[in-house]
Amino acid sequence: MSIRRLPEHLVNRIAAGEVVERPASALKELVENAIDAGAARIAVRLAAGGTDLIEVSDDGCGMAPAEMALALERHATSKLPDDAIEAVETLGFRGEALPSIASVARLTIESRVRGADGWSRTVDNGAVVAEGPAALPPGTRVRVEQLFARVPARRKFLRSARAEYGASLDVVKRLAMARPDIAFSVEHDGRRVLSVQGGESRPERVAGLTDRDLADNSVAIDFQRESLVLGGVAGLPTFNRGVADHQYLFVNGRPVKDRLLVGAVRGAYAEMLARDRHPVVALFLEIPPDQVDVNVHPAKTEVRFRDPALVRGMIVSGLRRALDEAGHRSVQRPSEAALGMWTSGSPSASFGAQDPAPNAWFGAQPHHGATAEGEALRHYSGVALHDRRAGFFSPPPQARAEPAYAPVPETVSHPLGVARGQVAKTYIVAEAEDGLVLVDQHAAHERLVLERMRRAMSNGGVASQALLLPEVVELDEPGCDRLEARIAELAQFGLELERFGPRAMLVRATPAALGQGDVHGLVTDLADELASFDEALSLKERLDHVAATMACHGSVRAGRILSVTEMNALLREMEVTPHSGQCNHGRPTWVKLAHGDIEKLFGRK
């Protein structure tokens, strides 16, 4: 078998397999070309998700006829004036996109340089079929029709038109997010689906392309380390999503999908989000061109860093610092569904036809040591039932107002208000100047304990409390092996362990901050947590995981009655503790019903 040189059209089709995987890939290349051409406005038209039509129009510098012919040849580009590919500053640089697209579709380029006449050139699946003068304003218009129509093996692997449209729209959003100075519009099947104006600020553009609520539920990122600069916006941990599609990462203005960056974001939000939830972020990393390789893949969505540890550490530190400054902030807008659960029906309408159990009105029988109020409620419950059985219903007598033993605290100076009571032995009710605050006592205290342990770790370690009698915790052998390998790390948290045979661990001391907790449950959970560790995690990240597991065991549980003093102490500590707006699993620790929301519930608005 002899070796032969492949024909040009076949070479282009082979290249197209890497550069043009789907309509979104072709669209990305065309929009990048428009950006590199210095466009101030870019308009995109799509039909059938881009499989029938992709059209990109811009008002950039345009191309002369001779340049247009050269642009359709492989590896011809205006973006590398010399051979220094490591110093490339444009989005495109390989010179493969246009000839690759033209080899698998009908491609028409119309372009006009300012002060000159326009020109058009059409290539149909690799063959030039038409060229001549064209009338258009200064700039370039590129039409791609019937992508893969003559390559059925490729076309049948495309997804539905709706799925291809979604991927194409995502491409434009990411590029538009990187360049808030440029106006973008997208039209699909004759319907305008996206329109943003140029000259916006970066936060405005990000919020406009993701979620308008992000502006009120995010923190700004502005962090520099050595020659690296990190900017952008990061959603509060409680402003999260069920998929990671709302993470936008850019390197020198280039949208990328990089495992290192995604892992850094996950590490920064560790112990602030549940594992099946994902943050909303848009991060813009500026790095000297000689410290990053963008020539990794023809699609140019992957990059390789010279010092990946420096980049990862910077992103984790930058995000953590910004989130620390958010303090006790949390997503506070009650959902319409939640507000809709409140009803304004008459009190008697909620009672069923059947008589309830003797204590159904006010809960179970008071346990030993029950308060006088509880006994009174039980008595009133019996009165109400007696009247009902007599053929009519009257509400139980209401408690009369009693003089307060101490003046009611003012709410003005406290963002989370002052405690007024407790609901279901789980939720603290506080009155703030601008509304009603509900606090999940377990979730809030869990976060406070975690942050205390972190501070103690940074100051040399967590104090331990020796057990009067060491406790033996039986586990499977792999669990014991994992704990034994981390004995030194766990000791920094005040948990002193020893191996006690093949299937048991001996606990000699526990963290003093946890008080009298469930030692067996703590050690068992730690063994499970260690099993999920990724070896790529840094020591700090592993310690954060351990601290979060310990904090869960040392926090105030739901079902515990707190005094008003304890409740107010919890509120005051939340106000000065970073990340106290969400628990260690990413759920909000407090929500607020503003006065306007309360008025809506009662029909005043």
N, C-alpha and C positions, 0 to 999 in steps of 0.2 A: 504494500500500500504506500503510495507516494504522498509526500507532504505538499500541500497546495496553499496558496494565499487565498483567504476568504474574500469574496466580493464585498464591496463597500456597503451595499444595502443590507447584507447579512450581518456584517459587523455591527451596523447600527441597530439591527433588531436584537442582537445579543446584548448590546449595551443597554437597550431599552428595557430589557428584563430586570436590570438592576436599578436604573434611574426612574423608570415609569412603571410602577407596580400596579397602579390604579389611577382613576381620574384625579384624586387628591394629590398624588405625586406630581402629575403633570402641572396641575394648578399651582402647587408650591413653587416649582421651578419658574413658571411664568411671572408670578407675583414677585418673587425674589429679583428677577431681571428688571421688573418695573421699579422696584425700590432702588436697585443699584444704578438705574438710569436717572436718579434724582427726581422722581415723580413727587408731586405734591398732592395729587388725587389719583386714586386707582379704583376702577370700576370693574366688577366681575359679573358676568352673566353665565348661568348654567342651565342646561336642559337635561332632564332625566338623570339627575345626580352627577352630570358631567360626562356620562357615556355618550350622549348625542352631541353635546356642545359645551365647550369651555371657551369663553371669550374674556380676555383681559385687556383693558384699555388704560393708558396712562398718559400723563402730560410731561413725560421726561424729555431727555435730550434728543431722542429719535436716532435713526440710522440712515445714512446715505445708501443708495442702491448697491454700491460695491461692498459696503460693510454688511448689508443684508445678505448678500450671496455668501460672503465669508462666514457669517454667523451660522449658516446652515451646514457648514463643514465640521467634522469632528475635531475636537481639541482646538478650536479657534475661539479666542476670548479676548476681550478688551480689559479684563480685570487683573491680569498679571503683567504689568509693564516690564518686569524683569523676571529672573528665575527664582526669586526669593519666595517660594510658596509658603514658607513658615511665617511670613509677614503679611499674609493676605488679610485685607480689611473689609472686603466685600462679601456678600452672602454667597454668590456664585463665583467659581473660578476654574472649573474643570473643562468647560466648553463642550459638554456632552448633551445637555438637555434638549436643545432645539433639534439637532439631527436625530436624536433618539425618538423624540415625539413624532417627528416628520416621517419616520420609518414605519410607524404603526397607526397612523391616522392621516387625515387630510388637514394640512397645516397651511394657514394663510397668514402672512405677515404684511401689515400695512404700516408704513412709518414715514415720518416727515421731520426733517431737521428745520429748526426755525430759520426763516429767510430763504428756504428752498422749497421745491415741489415735492409732493409725496410720491411714494413708490410702493408697489405691491408685488408679492411673490408667493406662489402657491405650489406646495409640494404634496403629492398624493401618494402616501405609503412608499416614500423614497424617490419618487420620480417628479421632476419639475414639470408642471402641466400648464402654468400660466404665469406671466409677469407683465407689468406695465404701470402706467401712471395711476395714482390713487388720490382721491380728494378726502382729506381729513385734517383736523387741527394739528398743530405741532405735538409730537409724541408718537406713540406706537400702539397699534391694536393687533392682537394675535388671536386667531380663531382656530380652535382644534375641534374637528368634527369626526364623529363616528370612530371613536377610539377603539382599537383592536377589532374593527369590523372585518378585516381580512386576516385576522389571527384568531380564529375561533377557539383554539386551545387556550388562549389567554382570556378571551372574552367570557367564556363559560365559568371562569373562576371568579369573576366579579360578583359582588354581593348585590342585593336589591338596590334599586334606584334611591330609595330612602336612606339606606345605609351609606351608599356612596356620597349622597348629598351631605349627610352628617359629618363624614370624614372631611369632605371638601370645606365645609363651613368651619370646622375646627382648625384647619390649616390657615384660613384667612384670619380667624380670630387671633391665633398665636402671632402671626406676622403683624397684624394691626396693633396688638398689645405691645410689641417691641418698638413700634414707631408711632407714638401718639401725635407726632407732628404731621403725619400724613392722614388725609381723609380716605376712608374706604367705604365702598358700598358693594352689596351682593344682591343679585336678583336671580331667583330660581323659578323656572317655568313661568316667567312673566310676573312674579310676585317679589316685591322688595322685602328681603328678610334681614338685612343688616345695613346700617348706615351710621357712621361715626364721623365727626368733623375733625379736621386737623387742628393742631395747636392746643390740644387738651393736655392737662397734666397727667403724669403717669397714674396716680391713684384714680383719677376720673376715668381714664381709658380702661383700666383694669376692672373697675366696678361696672362700667357700662357694658363690658363684654362678658362679665361673669354673672354677678348678682348685685343689684343696686343696694341691697342691704349690707354688702361687704364694706361699704364706706363707713358705716357706723359700728361695724363689728370686726374691726381689724386694727393692726398696729403697723406703723411705718417702719421700714428697715433701712438703716443707714449705718453701715459698719465698714471699717477699713482695717486691714492687717497687711503690713508690708506694702507690696505693690498691688494687692487685690482690693477691690471695692465691691461691696454687696449692697444692693438697694432693692426696693420693691415694697410689697405689702404682704402681710400674713394674717389670715383670719384667726380670730380668737379660737381656742380649742373647742369651745361649745358651738362654734359656727362651722360645723363639719358636714361631710357628705359620706354616702355609703360606698362610693367608688372614688378612685384616685384620678378621675378625668379632669378634676378642677385644680390640678397642680401644673403651673406654667413656669418652665425653667428656661433661662436664656443665658448664653455665654457670648459676650461681646456683641449683643444684639441678635444673636442667632438662636432661634428656638431649637432646643435639644431635648432628647429623651434619654437621659443618662442614668445608669443604675447607681453610680456613685452619688449623684445629686439627690436622687429619689431616696436613697438610703440615709443621706444626711438629714433630709427633711423628716423622715420617720424617726430618726434618733433625737432630733430636736424636740419633737412632740411626744416623746416617750413618757409614759406615766401621766399624760394629760389627755390621752384619747384611748378609747376602747380599740382593740385590735382590728375590729371590722369597720372602723370609721377612719376617715381620711381628712386631713386639713385642706383648706382652700388657700393656696399661696401663689404669688407671682414673684419670682426671684430673678434679679438681673445681676449677673456676675460679670464684672469687668476685670480682665486679666491680660497681662502683656502677651501679645501674639506668640512670642517665642516660648511661652510656658504652657501652651495648649496646642494640640494637633487636631485640626479640623478635617484633615484628609484621611479619615478612617474608613468611611463608607461612601459610595457614590451618592446616596440620599442626603448626606451631610447632616444627619440628625444625631450622630454619635460623635463624641469628642474624647480625647485622651489627654490627661493632665500630666505634666512633668512631675509635680509633687501632689499626688492625690490626697495624702494625709493632711497637708496644709489646707487644701480646698475644703475637704470634709469638715475639718475642725473649725474652719472659719464660718461655714454655713451653720453648723450646730451652735457655735458661740453667738453669732449674730442674731439668729432666731431666738435663742434663749434670752439674750439680753433684752430684746424688744418685748418678748412676752413677759419677762419679769417686770418691766415698767408698766405693763397693763394692770398690775395690781389685782384687785378683786373684781375687775370687769368681767361681765358674762353677757351672753346674748339674752336680751331682756324682753323683746317684743313677744307678748303672748300670742300664740297662734289663734286664728279664727275658730278652729275646731275646738281648742281648749275653752275659749270664751263661750262657745256655743253649748258646752256642757252645762253651763250655769242656766238655770231656768227661773222664771218668775211666776210660776203657778201658785195657786192658793195653798196654804199649808195643809189643808185637809185633803187636797187632791192627791197627795203622795201616799196616803194610807190605803192599804189593800182591803179587800172585803173580809179576809180571814183575820181572826184575832191573832196577834203576834204572841210569841212566847212571853212569859211574865216579865223578862228583863230585856226584851228586844228593843224597847224605846231608848234605853240609856246604856246598853252594854251589859256585860256579864256582872255577876254578883261581886261586890267588892271583896278583895282578899283581906286576910288578917292585917289589921293596921290601916284599914281604909279611912279616908278622911271623912269629916262630918258632911262635906259637900256631897261625897259619894253616897252616904247613907240617905241624905235628903233626897237625892235624885231617885234612889230606889223607892223611897216612900211616895214621891210624887208620881212615879211610874204606876204604882199600885192604884193611886187615886184616879188617874186618867183611865185605867182599864176598868175600874169599877163603874165609872160613869158610862163608859162605852157599853158595858154589858147591860146596863140599865136601860139602854135604848137610845142614848144620845152621847155625844162626845164633847168634852170640854178640855181645853189644853191644861196641862198641869200648872199649878201656881207658879208665877215667875218670881225669881229672886229679887229682893228689894235692894236698892242701891245702898252701899255702906260707905262711910267716910274713909278716905285713903289714909293709911298709916304714915305715908311719906308723900311729898309732892311728886306729881307725875313728871318724869324727866322730859326735858325739851327735845325735840327731834331735829332742830335746825342744824346742829353741828355734826351730825352723824350721817354719812352717806347711806348706811344700811339701817338707820333709824334706831329706835329703842324697843326692846321686847315688850309686848303686851300680853303674851300668853303662848300656849303650846297646843297643837292640834294632833290628835292620834298618837301622842307621846313620840312623835317623829318630826313634826314640822314646827319651827319657831315662827310665830307671827309677830312682826315688828311694824311700827308706824314710822315712816319717813316723812320728810317735809313734802315730798311730791307724790306720795302714794303708799301702798301697802306692800311690805316685803315678806315673802315666805322663804324660809331657809330650811333645807334638809340637814338636820343636825348631824347625822352620821356622815354624809358625803362631805360636809364642810369640815368637820373635825378630822376626818381622814386626811384631807389635804393639809390642814394645819400641822398634824403630827408629822407628815412626810417632810414638809418644809423645815420643821424643827430639827428633824434628824439630818437633813442636808446641811443645815447650818452647823450642827454639832460635828458632822464629818469634816467640814472645812476648817473647823477649829481644833482638830486633833482626834476626834472620835466620840462615839456615843457612850455615855456612862452606863455601866452594867449594874444589875441587881442580882446578887448571889441567891440561889434558891436554898431554902433551909434544908431540903432534901433533894438531891439531884433526881431528875425525872428521866425515865427511860422511855424512848419513843421508838416503837417498832415500825420498820419500813421494809420495802423490798431491797435486795442487795444493790441494784443499780442506783436507787435513790440514796442509799447510804454512801455509795462511792462518790456521787456528785457532791453531797454535803461535805464529805471528808476532804475532797479536793479544794473546797472553798472555805475551810475552817479559818484561815488567816483573814480572809475578807470579811467573813461573818463576825469575827471577833471585833472588827472595827466598829460594828454596830452594837456591840455589847452582848452579842449572843455567843456564849462559850459552849462549844460542843466537843465531844470526844467520841471516837468510834467505840462501840460496845458490842463486839462480836460481829458476825457477818451481816446480820439483819436488824441492827438496832443502833441508835445514837443516844448518848448520855448528855443531857442538858444540865450544865452547872450554873449558868447565869443567863438572864434575859435582859434586853434593853430596859433601863429604868424608866424611860419615857412611856413604855407600854403598860406599866402598872401590872395588876394581877390579870393576865390574859390567859388564853387557852394555849398552853405551851405545845401540846400535841398538834393542835390545828396549825399553829404557826410553823413548826418544823415540817410538817407534811406539805403545806402549801409551798414552802421554800424549796423542797425537793422537787416538786412539780414545776415550779418556776425555773429552776436551774436546768431542767430538761429541755426547756424551750429556748435556751440561750443560743444565739448565733455566735460562733467563734470569732466572727469579724467584729463583734461589738467591742468597744473600748472598755477599759476597766471602769471608767466613770459611768458608762451606760449600764454595765452589769450591776454596779452598786446602786444605781437609781432603781433598777428593777427590784433588787433586794429590799431597798428602803420602802418602796411602795407596798410590797407584800407585808412587811412588818407594820407599816402605818395602818393598813386595813384592820389588823388585829388589835391595834392599840387605840382605836377611835371609839367615841361615844356611839353606842349602838342605838338603832331605832327601837323604841319601846321603853326608853329610860326617861323618867320624869326629871326635868331640870328646874332648878329654881330660877327666878327672874335674874338674880345676880349672875348665875352661870350662863344664862342665855345672853345677857348683855356682854359678858366677858368674851364669849364666842364671837359675837358680832364685831366687837372692837378689834379683836385679833385678826379677823378676816379682812378688815379694812386696811391693815398695814402689812398683809402677807401676800407675796407674789403668787399668782396662779390660783388664788382662793376662790375665783369665780367658777372653777370647775373641779370636780373630784378627780381622783387618780385614773378614772376610766373615761374622762371626757364629758361626763354629764354635768349640767349646771348645778351649782350648790345653792343658788338663790335665784328667785324670779321676782319681778316687781309688777304689780298692777297699778299703773298710774291712775291718778284721779280721774282722768278722762275715760279710762277703761272701766273703772268702777261705775261712773255715771252712765255709761252705755248699758251696763248690766241692769240698772234700775230704770232704764228708759228715759234718763234725763237728757241724753244726747241722741 
